[in-house]
Amino acid sequence: MERLFEHWRRHINEEETEEEVVLYHVSSVPNIEVLDPEIAIKSARHYTKQEYRTWDRPRVFYFTNWGQEDVGVGKIGGINGHVYKVNIKASELYPVMRDPLQFSRRIDEYKQLREKERGLPKHYPTNAYEIVATFAERELGVKGFIYPQSTKPNHMIVALWKKVPVEKVDKSFYNQERQ
């Protein structure tokens, strides 16, 4: 994962590289070709619904490591889960917890933009994740966030709010053999 952060440091300095990251999604749904956040939100599980209380933008969650378990839930889908793999450019993910470009501080600018585009008055509450996502998507072209899941540096979660094509992996996600 340190390579990912090094890439973001370079990206922020406007160097362009094409490094790709492999992400894994475990689902109860067989034969998915495209993971679409708008569809995923309609069948959200209990633990995912808790995430949506924090921020309601439709998104799909991914692991960054083969066999990774969710800290709060454990194994997702167990041995019956269907595994999907996505390749995405590292530059399309923004490290939301570090927020190196400090998008979260642009509250007034976000409120003006939101009022102009969606008609929401400035006095309505804001959500820091939505502020960051709005500016990161507009200014960097990102498709989602990457953030630590635990104190383990290689246990990251990715939340993509853009639909992406996926490749099915015909193997148990919790099989010791890496994909």
PAZAPA-4460 file (N, C-alpha, C; in steps of 0.05 Angstrom, whole numbers, plus 32768, in hexadecimal, padded with zeros to 4 digits):
% residues 179
    n_x    n_y    n_z   ca_x   ca_y   ca_z    c_x    c_y    c_z   seq   type   mol
   8010   7FE8   8000   8000   8000   8000   8011   8019   8000     1      M     A
   8029   8017   800A   803B   802F   800A   803F   8038   7FED     2      E     A
   8040   8025   7FDA   8043   802D   7FBE   802B   803E   7FB6     3      R     A
   8013   8038   7FBF   7FFC   8048   7FB9   7FFF   8065   7FC2     4      L     A
   8008   8068   7FDB   800C   8083   7FE6   8022   8092   7FD7     5      F     A
   8037   8083   7FD0   804C   8090   7FC0   8041   809A   7FA6     6      E     A
   8030   808A   7F99   8023   8093   7F80   8013   80AC   7F84     7      H     A
   8003   80AD   7F9A   7FF3   80C5   7F9F   8004   80DD   7FA3     8      W     A
   801B   80D9   7FB1   802D   80F0   7FB5   8037   80FA   7F9A     9      R     A
   803D   80E8   7F88   8046   80F0   7F6D   802F   80FD   7F5E    10      R     A
   8017   80F1   7F61   8000   80FB   7F52   7FFA   8118   7F5B    11      H     A
   7FFC   811D   7F75   7FF6   8137   7F7F   800A   814B   7F74    12      I     A
   8023   8142   7F6F   8037   8153   7F63   8034   8154   7F45    13      N     A
   801E   8149   7F3A   8016   814A   7F1E   8027   8138   7F0C    14      E     A
   8035   8124   7F17   8041   8110   7F06   802C   80FC   7EFF    15      E     A
   802B   80F3   7EE6   8017   80E0   7EDE   8023   80C5   7ED9    16      E     A
   8019   80B1   7EE7   8021   8096   7EE3   8008   8085   7EDF    17      T     A
   800B   806D   7ED6   7FF4   805C   7ED0   7FF4   8044   7EE3    18      E     A
   7FFE   8046   7EFB   7FFE   802F   7F0E   7FE2   8027   7F13    19      E     A
   7FDD   800C   7F12   7FC2   8002   7F18   7FC2   7FF3   7F32    20      E     A
   7FAB   7FF4   7F3E   7FA6   7FE7   7F58   7F91   7FD1   7F53    21      V     A
   7F94   7FBA   7F5F   7F80   7FA5   7F5D   7F6E   7FA6   7F76    22      V     A
   7F54   7FA7   7F71   7F41   7FA8   7F87   7F2F   7F8F   7F86    23      L     A
   7F25   7F87   7F9D   7F14   7F6F   7F9F   7EFA   7F76   7FAC    24      Y     A
   7EE4   7F6C   7FA1   7EC9   7F6F   7FAC   7EBD   7F54   7FAF    25      H     A
   7EB1   7F4F   7FC6   7EA4   7F35   7FCB   7E86   7F3B   7FCD    26      V     A
   7E76   7F2B   7FBD   7E5A   7F30   7FBB   7E4A   7F16   7FBD    27      S     A
   7E31   7F18   7FC5   7E20   7F00   7FC5   7E13   7EFC   7FA9    28      S     A
   7E18   7F0F   7F97   7E0C   7F0F   7F7C   7E1F   7F02   7F68    29      V     A
   7E16   7EED   7F5B   7E27   7EE0   7F47   7E27   7EEF   7F2C    30      P     A
   7E3C   7EEC   7F1D   7E3E   7EF6   7F01   7E39   7F14   7EFD    31      N     A
   7E46   7F24   7F0C   7E45   7F41   7F09   7E5A   7F48   7EF4    32      I     A
   7E53   7F5A   7EE2   7E66   7F63   7ECD   7E6F   7F80   7ED3    33      E     A
   7E5D   7F90   7EE0   7E64   7FAB   7EE7   7E59   7FB0   7F03    34      V     A
   7E6A   7FBA   7F14   7E61   7FC2   7F2F   7E58   7FDF   7F2E    35      L     A
   7E3F   7FE3   7F33   7E32   7FFD   7F31   7E29   8005   7F4D    36      D     A
   7E33   801B   7F58   7E2B   8024   7F72   7E0D   8029   7F75    37      P     A
   7E00   8032   7F60   7DE3   8037   7F61   7DD3   801D   7F66    38      E     A
   7DDD   8007   7F5A   7DD0   7FED   7F5E   7DD8   7FE2   7F79    39      I     A
   7DF1   7FE4   7F80   7DFB   7FD9   7F99   7DED   7FE4   7FB2    40      A     A
   7DE6   7FFE   7FB1   7DDA   800A   7FC9   7DBE   7FFE   7FCE    41      I     A
   7DB1   7FF4   7FB9   7D96   7FE9   7FBC   7D97   7FCE   7FCB    42      K     A
   7DAD   7FC1   7FCB   7DAF   7FA7   7FD8   7DC5   7FA8   7FEE    43      S     A
   7DC8   7FBF   7FFB   7DDC   7FC2   800F   7DD7   7FB0   8027    44      A     A
   7DEC   7FA4   8031   7DEB   7F93   8049   7DEB   7FA5   8062    45      R     A
   7DE7   7F99   8079   7DE6   7FA7   8092   7DFF   7FB8   8097    46      H     A
   7E16   7FAC   8094   7E2F   7FBB   809A   7E33   7FD1   8086    47      Y     A
   7E2A   7FCE   806D   7E2D   7FE2   8059   7E19   7FF9   805F    48      T     A
   7E02   7FF3   8068   7DEE   8007   806F   7DF9   801A   8085    49      K     A
   7E09   800F   8098   7E15   801F   80AC   7E28   8034   809F    50      Q     A
   7E37   802B   808B   7E49   803E   807C   7E39   8054   806F    51      E     A
   7E21   804E   8065   7E11   8062   8058   7E05   8077   806B    52      Y     A
   7E04   8070   8085   7DFB   8084   8098   7E0F   809B   809A    53      R     A
   7E28   8094   8096   7E3D   80A8   8097   7E3D   80BA   807F    54      T     A
   7E38   80AD   8068   7E39   80BB   804E   7E28   80AD   803A    55      W     A
   7E15   80BA   802F   7E00   80AC   801F   7E06   80A9   8001    56      D     A
   7E1D   80B2   7FF8   7E23   80AF   7FDB   7E25   8091   7FD4    57      R     A
   7E17   8088   7FC0   7E1A   806B   7FB8   7E37   8065   7FB1    58      P     A
   7E40   804E   7FBB   7E5B   8045   7FB6   7E5D   8027   7FBB    59      R     A
   7E72   801B   7FB0   7E78   7FFF   7FB3   7E92   7FFD   7FC2    60      V     A
   7E94   7FEA   7FD4   7EAC   7FE7   7FE5   7EBD   7FD0   7FDA    61      F     A
   7ED7   7FD4   7FDC   7EEB   7FC0   7FD2   7F01   7FBD   7FE7    62      Y     A
   7F0D   7FA6   7FE6   7F26   7FA0   7FF5   7F3E   7FA4   7FE3    63      F     A
   7F54   7FAB   7FEF   7F6D   7FAE   7FDF   7F7F   7F95   7FE0    64      T     A
   7F78   7F82   7FF2   7F89   7F6A   7FF4   7F78   7F51   7FF2    65      N     A
   7F83   7F3D   7FE5   7F76   7F23   7FE3   7F72   7F17   7FFE    66      W     A
   7F5A   7F0E   8005   7F54   7F02   801E   7F50   7F15   8036    67      G     A
   7F4F   7F2E   8030   7F4C   7F42   8045   7F30   7F40   8052    68      Q     A
   7F2F   7F42   806C   7F16   7F41   807B   7F0E   7F5D   8083    69      E     A
   7EF4   7F61   8086   7EEA   7F7A   8090   7EEF   7F7A   80AE    70      D     A
   7EF9   7F90   80B8   7F00   7F92   80D5   7EE8   7F8D   80E6    71      V     A
   7ED1   7F99   80DF   7EB9   7F97   80F0   7EA8   7F7E   80EB    72      G     A
   7EAA   7F72   80D4   7E99   7F5C   80CC   7EA7   7F42   80C9    73      V     A
   7EC0   7F42   80C2   7ECF   7F2A   80BD   7ECE   7F23   809F    74      G     A
   7ECC   7F09   8099   7ECC   7F01   807D   7EB1   7F09   8070    75      K     A
   7EB3   7F14   8059   7E9B   7F1C   804A   7E93   7F05   8037    76      I     A
   7E7B   7EFC   803A   7E70   7EE8   8029   7E7C   7ECC   802D    77      G     A
   7E8F   7EC9   803F   7E9A   7EAF   8045   7EA4   7EA1   802C    78      G     A
   7EA0   7E87   802B   7EA9   7E77   8014   7E95   7E78   7FFD    79      I     A
   7E7D   7E83   8002   7E69   7E84   7FED   7E68   7E9F   7FDF    80      N     A
   7E79   7EB2   7FE7   7E78   7ECC   7FDA   7E84   7ECB   7FBE    81      G     A
   7E7A   7EDB   7FAD   7E85   7EDD   7F92   7E99   7EF4   7F91    82      H     A
   7EB0   7EEE   7F86   7EC7   7F01   7F87   7ECA   7F0F   7F6C    83      V     A
   7ECD   7F29   7F6D   7ED2   7F39   7F55   7EEB   7F49   7F58    84      Y     A
   7EF9   7F4D   7F42   7F12   7F5B   7F42   7F0F   7F73   7F2F    85      K     A
   7F1B   7F8A   7F38   7F1B   7FA3   7F29   7F37   7FAD   7F27    86      V     A
   7F3F   7FB5   7F10   7F59   7FC4   7F0D   7F52   7FE1   7F09    87      N     A
   7F5F   7FF2   7F19   7F59   800E   7F18   7F74   801D   7F1B    88      I     A
   7F75   8034   7F0E   7F8D   8045   7F10   7F8F   804F   7F2D    89      K     A
   7FA6   804E   7F39   7FAA   8059   7F54   7FA2   8077   7F55    90      A     A
   7FA7   8085   7F3F   7FA1   80A2   7F3E   7F83   80A7   7F3F    91      S     A
   7F72   8092   7F3C   7F55   8096   7F3D   7F4A   8092   7F59    92      E     A
   7F5C   808E   7F6D   7F54   808A   7F89   7F60   80A1   7F99    93      L     A
   7F50   80AC   7FAB   7F59   80C2   7FBC   7F5B   80B9   7FD9    94      Y     A
   7F71   80BE   7FE6   7F74   80B6   8003   7F64   80C9   8015    95      P     A
   7F4B   80C2   8019   7F38   80D4   8027   7F41   80DB   8044    96      V     A
   7F4C   80C8   8052   7F52   80CE   806E   7F6A   80E1   8070    97      M     A
   7F7C   80E0   805E   7F93   80F2   805E   7F8B   810C   8050    98      R     A
   7F79   810C   803D   7F70   8123   802F   7F87   8136   8029    99      D     A
   7F9B   812D   801A   7FB3   813D   8016   7FAE   8158   8008   100      P     A
   7F99   815A   7FF8   7F94   8174   7FEB   7F80   8185   7FFB   101      L     A
   7F78   817B   8013   7F67   8189   8025   7F4D   8193   8019   102      Q     A
   7F41   8181   800A   7F27   8187   7FFE   7F12   818C   8014   103      F     A
   7F14   817E   802A   7F00   8180   803F   7EFE   819C   804B   104      S     A
   7F12   81AC   8047   7F11   81C8   8052   7F03   81DB   8040   105      R     A
   7EFA   81D2   8029   7EED   81E4   8015   7ECF   81E4   8018   106      R     A
   7EC6   81E7   8031   7EAA   81E5   8038   7E99   81FB   802B   107      I     A
   7EA2   8214   802D   7E92   822A   8021   7E90   8227   8003   108      D     A
   7EA6   8220   7FF6   7EA5   821C   7FD9   7E92   8205   7FD2   109      E     A
   7E93   81F0   7FE2   7E81   81D9   7FDD   7E64   81E2   7FE0   110      Y     A
   7E5E   81F1   7FF5   7E42   81FA   7FF9   7E38   820B   7FE2   111      K     A
   7E49   821C   7FD7   7E41   822C   7FC0   7E3C   821B   7FA8   112      Q     A
   7E4D   8208   7FA3   7E4A   81F5   7F8D   7E31   81E5   7F90   113      L     A
   7E2C   81DA   7FA8   7E15   81CA   7FAD   7DFB   81DA   7FA9   114      R     A
   7DFB   81F3   7FB2   7DE3   8204   7FAF   7DDE   8209   7F91   115      E     A
   7DF3   820F   7F82   7DF0   8215   7F66   7DE7   81FD   7F56   116      K     A
   7DF3   81E6   7F5B   7DED   81CE   7F4B   7DD6   81BD   7F55   117      E     A
   7DD1   81BD   7F6F   7DBB   81AC   7F79   7DA5   81BB   7F87   118      R     A
   7DA9   81D5   7F8A   7D94   81E5   7F97   7D92   81E2   7FB5   119      G     A
   7DA6   81D6   7FC2   7DA6   81D3   7FDF   7DB0   81ED   7FEC   120      L     A
   7DA1   81F8   7FFE   7DAA   8211   800C   7DC4   820C   801B   121      P     A
   7DD3   8222   801E   7DED   8221   802B   7DEC   8219   8048   122      K     A
   7DD5   821E   8055   7DD3   8217   8071   7DCF   81F9   8076   123      H     A
   7DC9   81E9   8061   7DC7   81CC   8064   7DE2   81C1   806D   124      Y     A
   7DE1   81AC   807E   7DFB   81A1   8087   7E0B   8194   8070   125      P     A
   7E25   8194   8074   7E37   8188   8060   7E42   816E   806B   126      T     A
   7E4C   815D   8059   7E59   8144   8060   7E75   8146   8055   127      N     A
   7E89   8142   8067   7EA5   8145   805F   7EAC   8132   8048   128      A     A
   7EA2   8119   8049   7EA8   8106   8033   7E9E   8110   8018   129      Y     A
   7E86   811C   8019   7E7A   8125   8000   7E8A   813D   7FF5   130      E     A
   7E93   814E   8007   7EA3   8165   7FFF   7EBC   815B   7FF1   131      I     A
   7ECA   8149   7FFE   7EE3   813E   7FF3   7EDE   8130   7FD8   132      V     A
   7EC9   811F   7FD8   7EC3   8110   7FBF   7EBD   8123   7FA8   133      A     A
   7EAD   8138   7FAD   7EA6   814B   7F99   7EBE   8158   7F8C   134      T     A
   7ED0   8162   7F9D   7EE8   8170   7F92   7EFC   815C   7F86   135      F     A
   7F00   8145   7F93   7F13   8132   7F89   7F0A   8127   7F6D   136      A     A
   7EF0   8123   7F6A   7EE6   8119   7F51   7EE9   812F   7F3B   137      E     A
   7EE1   8147   7F41   7EE2   815D   7F2E   7EFF   8164   7F26   138      R     A
   7F11   8166   7F3A   7F2B   8170   7F35   7F40   815B   7F2E   139      E     A
   7F3C   8143   7F37   7F50   812D   7F33   7F45   8117   7F22   140      L     A
   7F2B   8116   7F1E   7F1F   8100   7F0F   7F1E   80E5   7F1E   141      G     A
   7F1E   80E6   7F39   7F1E   80CE   7F48   7F02   80C0   7F47   142      V     A
   7F03   80A6   7F4B   7EEA   8096   7F4B   7EE2   808D   7F67   143      K     A
   7EF4   8091   7F7A   7EEE   8088   7F95   7F04   808F   7FA9   144      G     A
   7EFF   8086   7FC2   7F11   808A   7FD8   7F20   8071   7FDF   145      F     A
   7F37   8074   7FEA   7F46   805E   7FF7   7F4C   8067   8013   146      I     A
   7F49   8055   8026   7F4E   805C   8042   7F55   8044   8052   147      Y     A
   7F63   8048   8068   7F6B   8031   8079   7F53   8024   8086   148      P     A
   7F54   800A   8089   7F3E   7FFC   8096   7F46   7FF5   80B3   149      Q     A
   7F5F   7FF3   80B8   7F68   7FED   80D3   7F84   7FF8   80D7   150      S     A
   7F91   7FF0   80EC   7FAC   7FFA   80F0   7FC1   7FEB   80DF   151      T     A
   7FB8   7FD6   80D1   7FCA   7FC8   80BE   7FCC   7FD9   80A5   152      K     A
   7FE4   7FE1   809E   7FE8   7FF4   8087   7FDE   7FE9   806C   153      P     A
   7FDD   7FCF   8069   7FD5   7FC4   804F   7FB7   7FBD   804E   154      N     A
   7FA8   7FC2   8064   7F8C   7FBD   8064   7F7D   7FD7   805E   155      H     A
   7F78   7FDB   8044   7F6B   7FF3   803B   7F4F   7FEB   802F   156      M     A
   7F3E   7FFE   802F   7F23   7FFB   8023   7F22   8010   800D   157      I     A
   7F15   8009   7FF7   7F10   801C   7FE2   7EF1   801E   7FDF   158      V     A
   7EE7   8036   7FDD   7ECB   803B   7FD7   7ECA   804A   7FBC   159      A     A
   7EBF   803C   7FA8   7EBC   8048   7F8D   7E9F   8051   7F8A   160      L     A
   7E9C   806A   7F80   7E81   8074   7F7B   7E7B   8074   7F5D   161      W     A
   7E8D   806B   7F4D   7E89   8068   7F30   7E86   804A   7F2A   162      K     A
   7E76   8044   7F16   7E73   8028   7F0F   7E8C   801F   7EFF   163      K     A
   7E94   8006   7F03   7EAC   7FFC   7EF6   7EA7   7FDF   7EED   164      V     A
   7EB3   7FD8   7ED6   7EB2   7FBC   7ECD   7EC3   7FAB   7EE0   165      P     A
   7EB9   7F92   7EE5   7EC7   7F80   7EF7   7ECD   7F65   7EE9   166      V     A
   7EE0   7F57   7EF4   7EE7   7F3C   7EEA   7EE1   7F29   7F01   167      E     A
   7ED2   7F14   7EFB   7ECC   7F00   7F0F   7EE4   7EEF   7F15   168      K     A
   7EE8   7EE9   7F2E   7EFE   7ED7   7F37   7EF1   7EBE   7F42   169      V     A
   7EF6   7EA7   7F35   7EE9   7E8E   7F3D   7EFA   7E80   7F52   170      D     A
   7EFB   7E8D   7F69   7F0B   7E82   7F7F   7F00   7E8F   7F99   171      K     A
   7F01   7E80   7FAF   7EF9   7E8C   7FC8   7F0C   7EA2   7FD0   172      S     A
   7F01   7EB9   7FD8   7F11   7ED0   7FDF   7F23   7ECB   7FF6   173      F     A
   7F1A   7EB8   8007   7F2A   7EB2   801F   7F3C   7E9A   801C   174      Y     A
   7F3F   7E91   8003   7F52   7E7D   7FFC   7F6E   7E89   8000   175      N     A
   7F81   7E7A   800A   7F9B   7E85   800F   7FAB   7E8C   7FF6   176      Q     A
   7FA4   7E80   7FE0   7FB1   7E85   7FC7   7FA9   7EA0   7FBC   177      E     A
   7FBC   7EB2   7FB8   7FB6   7ECD   7FAE   7FAD   7ECC   7F91   178      R     A
   7F9D   7EDF   7F8B   7F93   7EE1   7F6F   7FA4   7EF5   7F60   179      Q     A
***
